[in-house]
Amino acid sequence: MFDFLKRAEVKAPEMKASATGRVVAWGTSGRVAWSPRDAVSLARAGFQGNPIGFRVVKLISEAAAALPLILQDHERRYEQHPVLDLIRRPNGAQGRAELFEAVYGYLLLSGNAYLEAVPGAGRLPGELHVLRPDRMALVPGADGWPIAYDYSVGGRAHRFDMTGEVPPICHVRTFHPQDDHYGFSPLQAAATAIDVHSSASAWSKALLDNAARPSGAIVYKGLDGQGQLTPDQYDRLVNEMEAHHQGARNAGRPMLLEGGLDWKPMGFSPSDMEFQQTKEAAAREIAIAFGVPPMLMGIPGDATYANYQEANRAFYRLTVLPLVARVTAAVSHWLSVFTGEAVELRPDLDQIPALAAERDQQWARVGAADFLTPAEKRMILGLPRLAEGE
């Protein structure tokens, strides 16, 4: 009698390799998952409006984009290849360094970077373009994998279909513990420190505008013991203070007080002046969140590394190289779909000046290891295997 209340069993149209695919698709379908601080506002405050945030992003992205790249497979290292030609000049307006600097910059600012492949005459894309992450929205399918990307500009949207033979979009993202489709940026982790640093800078500017000290207090005591100014007297006094005793150009200017007015100056105690230390601590937190040694930023009070050279080596080893490895691996796999070749794009560690000492020591150790065959030595050094007879 109540059979009509029973739900009919619905068969899933398709299955995902992972057992959690249907749960992921149900929980995040149709949702653009940004942190509470949207990417545009965070980039404006942390990159465009903060010198420390600007410098760490530029330092990492420029260093990573300047690394020389090599292309190789298991058998050989290519000196000439269509993929290398595409990377050297990805489009008419950008070279390799400009393209990858934008990729690394967007990855640091938003946790996501998108590359678009423009169809060309051959199998490879004719051009590569970097798309703004704040304009991109992922469209998940029933199995949890992205089936399309919507790129919106000025109220108009273009959909990139990802279900074809070759995907037109390469999505590179950082690890996010609470999101299945979008990455987590260092800028989001450093947002609080950026607010503290920016507020301290604004406070410093306000102090300079007020001669680097509070304005003090003007005490009025009339002849008859009256302690209150008339409205006209109060307005006139405020106008005189703003016109003749406020701002850096009026610093130290003597004040002429009429009868009944007495100036009581006020100053900061040493504990009140610790905001500069707070600002330096916030700057250090921003640099640490991005993986930049504070010594490279000129932030005082940091003696973690013995010298600048050690800090620079740690910067490349712990920050730049992992970032480049993530991006080049994703781009290599994406372009391999177009070419059908399992080629690998990677940074050339032997041409990085900051790692020269490490590489010299590694080459010396491997070369002196008599128990290793030449093939094993080449594998340890990241070189391709030699062909038969070489």
C-alpha positions, 0 to 999 in steps of 0.5 A: 500500500505504501510502495509508492513512498519507497525510492526506486534504486538509481544506478550510477551512470559511471564509476570512478576508480576511487571509492570516494569519488561519488562522495566528493562529487556530491559534496562539492558539485557546483561550488567554487571553493575559495577561502573566506578571503577571496583571491582578488582582495587577498592579492590586492592587500597582500601583493599590491599593498604590502612590500613584504608580500610583493617581494617574496612572491617576486623573489620566488617566481622570478628565481623559479622562472629563471631556472634553465629547463631540459627535456629528456626521456629514458633514452636521451636528452633532447637539444631540439624538440617541438616541446622545447620550441613551444616552451621557448616561445609559448605565445606572441607576447611572452617568452618562457620566463614571462609565462612561467613567472605568471604561473608561479606567481598565480600559484603563490597568490591563489594556490591555482594556476591555469594554462590554456592550449590554443590549437595549432597546425600540428599535434602540439598546441600552437600557443600557451596562455596563462589564465587568471585563477580568480576568473576560473571555475571548475565544473565537477562531473558525476564521478568527481573529476572536472568535466569543464572549466568556466572562464568568466570576464565582464559577465560573459563566460567561456567553457573549456570542455575537458572530456575530449581527447586532449584537455585544453586546460592544465590546472596546477594546484597546491595541496589543500587539506579541505578542498578537493578541487582548488589549492591553498596558497601561502598568501592565505596562510600569511593573511593575518601577518600581512594585516598586522604588518600593513596596520603597523605601517599605517600606524607609522605613517600616522605617527609621522603625520603627527610629528611622531608623537601623540598630539598631547592635551590642551587644558583650558582654565578660565579666569573665573574657574570655568573649564569649558570652551564655548562652541566658537572657541572650540572650533577656532582652536581645532582649526588652528591646530589642523592648519598650523600644527599638524603634519610633517611640515609643521613638526617642531613649530612653536605653539602660541597659546592664548590666556587660559590655555595650557599645553600638556605634551604626551609621549610614548613609553618604551613599551608603547614603541614596540610596534616596530618589533611587531612589524618586523615579527609580522614580516618574518612570519610572511617570509616564513609562510612563503619559504623565504629565509628572512635574511634574504629579505633584509629582515633584522634579528634572524640568525638561522643561517650562518651566512647569506650563501647558506640562506640562498642555498636553502631557499633554492633547495627547499622552496624554488626547486619543489615549486618548479618540480611540481609545475614542470611535472604537470606541464610535461604530463599535459603536453605528453597527451598532445605528443604521445611521447613520455618526455619529461621537462625538468630544471637543469640542476647543473646550471643553478649557481646557488647549488654549484657547491652541492652538485660538485660534491655529488659529482665527485662522490658518484664519480669515485664510487667504483662499485657503481656501474656507469649506468647507475651513476647516470641514473643517480645524477639524473642523466638519461641512459646511454644507447647501446654501444655508447 
